[in-house]
């Protein structure tokens, strides 16, 4: 019988074991685990652009951090991994303006269609809380296909979601920390 590694207890232990790097904007930690070498053409603004067939990352988000509202030109599948000590909330704004929130691990795997606004946050309020996820993106992730939500433009498009959009967009696009007061308000 194969033995399992000891259960790690802190985010820092997982960050070290999984060799995760800080997100450039402070939105958690990640490591790319696969970039499929096969190429596909992705249509963008009337031009075909070459992309990898798929990419995969592993990510860790701590309590108090958000992955703010954003979208890409690719479909993304989010996988919830054991070892997490908190639920992960996945907020999706459908094209009709309906807000849907999924709680992982009540849902272990979740598909985010291309061009769909979504945000992630750890449900627990304690800074020691964290969630570990995998993200499979097809066609593969390319920063040129990534769009961070503009708070004013998205609020204009979905005025009924103004308070939600304010909480899950970055005012200065330099920090992904969500104040504990805002976390409590969002969960109410």
C-alpha positions in Angstrom: 0.0 0.0 0.0 1.3 3.4 -1.0 1.7 5.9 1.8 0.5 9.5 1.5 2.6 12.5 2.3 1.9 14.1 5.6 -1.1 16.5 5.7 0.3 20.0 5.4 -1.3 22.6 7.6 -0.4 26.0 6.3 -0.5 27.9 3.1 3.2 28.6 3.4 4.0 24.9 3.4 2.0 24.3 0.3 3.5 27.4 -1.4 7.0 25.9 -0.8 6.1 22.3 -1.6 4.4 23.3 -4.9 7.0 25.9 -5.8 4.3 28.6 -6.2 5.2 32.2 -7.1 3.3 35.3 -6.0 0.9 36.7 -8.5 2.2 40.0 -9.9 -0.8 41.9 -8.4 -0.8 40.0 -5.1 -3.8 37.8 -6.1 -2.5 34.6 -4.5 0.2 32.3 -5.7 0.5 30.1 -8.8 2.7 27.8 -10.9 2.2 26.8 -14.5 2.3 23.0 -14.6 1.6 22.4 -18.3 1.7 24.3 -21.6 0.6 22.0 -24.4 3.0 22.4 -27.4 0.3 21.9 -30.0 -0.9 25.1 -31.5 -4.4 26.4 -32.5 -5.6 29.6 -34.1 -7.7 31.9 -32.0 -9.8 34.6 -33.7 -9.4 38.0 -32.0 -10.6 41.2 -33.5 -10.8 39.6 -36.9 -7.3 38.3 -36.8 -6.2 34.7 -36.2 -3.6 34.5 -33.4 -1.7 31.3 -32.6 -2.2 29.9 -29.1 -1.1 26.7 -27.3 -3.9 24.1 -27.3 -4.1 24.3 -23.5 -2.4 25.4 -20.3 -2.7 24.3 -16.7 -1.8 26.1 -13.5 -2.1 25.3 -9.8 -3.0 28.2 -7.6 -3.4 29.0 -3.9 -5.6 31.9 -2.6 -5.4 33.0 1.0 -8.2 34.5 3.1 -8.3 38.3 2.5 -7.2 38.0 -1.2 -9.4 38.1 -4.2 -8.9 37.2 -7.8 -10.8 40.2 -9.2 -13.4 40.2 -11.9 -11.8 39.4 -15.2 -12.4 37.4 -18.4 -10.4 35.8 -21.2 -10.9 34.6 -24.7 -10.6 31.0 -23.6 -12.7 28.5 -21.7 -11.4 27.8 -18.2 -12.1 24.8 -16.0 -11.4 25.3 -12.3 -10.7 22.3 -10.1 -10.8 22.3 -6.3 -8.0 20.4 -4.6 -7.8 18.6 -1.3 -5.6 20.2 1.3 -7.6 23.4 1.2 -8.9 24.5 4.6 -11.6 26.9 3.3 -14.3 27.0 0.6 -13.6 29.0 -2.5 -16.4 31.2 -3.9 -16.5 31.6 -7.6 -18.7 34.5 -8.7 -19.8 34.6 -12.4 -21.7 37.4 -14.1 -23.7 35.9 -17.0 -24.2 37.9 -20.2 -27.8 38.7 -19.1 -26.5 40.3 -15.9 -27.4 37.5 -13.5 -24.9 36.9 -10.8 -24.2 33.3 -9.8 -22.0 32.2 -6.9 -20.6 28.7 -6.7 -19.0 27.3 -3.5 -16.2 24.9 -4.0 -15.9 22.0 -2.9 -19.7 21.7 -3.1 -18.8 21.9 -6.8 -15.4 20.2 -7.4 -15.1 21.3 -11.0 -16.5 24.4 -12.7 -16.5 25.5 -16.3 -16.1 29.2 -17.0 -17.1 30.0 -20.7 -14.8 32.3 -22.7 -15.7 36.0 -22.4 -17.4 35.5 -19.1 -16.7 37.9 -16.1 -15.7 36.0 -13.0 -13.9 36.5 -9.7 -12.6 34.2 -7.0 -12.3 34.6 -3.2 -11.7 32.5 -0.2 -14.8 32.3 1.9 -13.3 32.1 5.3 -12.4 35.4 6.9 -9.2 34.3 8.7 -5.9 35.2 7.0 -4.7 31.6 7.7 -7.5 30.3 5.5 -6.7 29.2 1.9 -7.9 27.3 -1.1 -5.9 25.3 -3.6 -7.2 25.1 -7.2 -6.2 24.0 -10.6 -7.0 25.9 -13.8 -7.1 24.3 -17.2 -7.5 26.8 -20.0 -8.3 26.0 -23.7 -7.0 27.5 -25.9 -4.1 28.0 -23.6 -3.7 31.1 -21.5 -2.0 34.1 -23.0 -1.8 37.5 -21.2 -2.9 39.2 -24.5 -6.3 37.5 -24.1 -6.8 38.6 -20.4 -9.0 41.6 -19.5 -9.2 42.9 -16.0 -12.7 44.5 -15.3 -12.9 48.3 -15.4 -15.1 49.1 -12.4 -16.9 52.1 -14.1 -17.6 50.4 -17.4 -18.8 47.1 -15.8 -21.1 49.1 -13.4 -22.5 51.0 -16.3 -23.2 47.6 -18.1 -24.7 46.0 -14.9 -26.0 48.8 -12.7 -27.9 46.3 -10.4 -24.6 44.7 -9.5 -22.8 48.0 -8.6 -22.0 47.1 -5.0 -20.8 43.6 -5.9 -18.6 45.0 -8.8 -17.1 47.6 -6.5 -16.0 44.9 -4.0 -14.5 42.6 -6.6 -12.7 45.0 -8.9 -9.4 46.7 -8.2 -9.5 50.4 -7.7 -5.9 51.0 -8.5 -5.1 47.6 -10.1 -2.1 47.1 -7.9 -3.5 45.0 -5.0 -5.8 42.1 -4.7 -6.3 42.3 -0.9 -9.9 42.7 0.2 -10.4 44.4 3.6 -12.0 42.2 6.3 -14.9 44.8 6.4 -15.6 44.3 2.7 -15.3 40.5 3.0 -18.0 40.5 5.7 -20.3 42.8 3.7 -19.9 40.6 0.6 -20.8 37.5 2.5 -23.9 39.0 4.1 
